[in-house]
Amino acid sequence: MPKKVNYYQNKRINEQLKKNRENADIDTIELKIREMLILNGFNTSEIAAVLFTVMRNVLLYERNREFLDKVGINPRQLNTEVVVEIQKLLIKEYLNGLNETGAAT
């Protein structure tokens, strides 16, 4: 059974998470994930399945319920087609944000 963290441990954890988020570089994160998948010998079908599962599980997080409600999707409807369509929408939104800031090439 996991030991509960005290106030100071929780504070340090939250500080580290905040620091990690501030220093997050999407390219670095993507590279680490890609290296991990390749080092473990995953083929492209397996990588696609892992990435799909990660996205589906992230969409099921409680904090994403508002997003799903906003687009009219019941979490129980998150089949392959729905998750892929959501990914397309989110990627377009992300790229539009990059284009607006001039960060996209």
C-alpha angles and dihedrals in degrees: 000000000000118000116241117245120238126228095270094047090049090049092051091047092051091047091052092047090050091049091048091050093049090051095042113132113187092210092053092047091048091050092051092049092047092049091049092052094046094045089054090053098244115167122219094267091052091047090051090051092049093049091046091050092048091051093046092050092047090052089053092058112116092241090061095055090092091055092049091047090049092056092040099247125144110217089231088063094063098121123150096276094049094047091049091049091049089050090052091052093047093047091051090049091049094048092047088054090051091049091051092053093042092241095120121087 
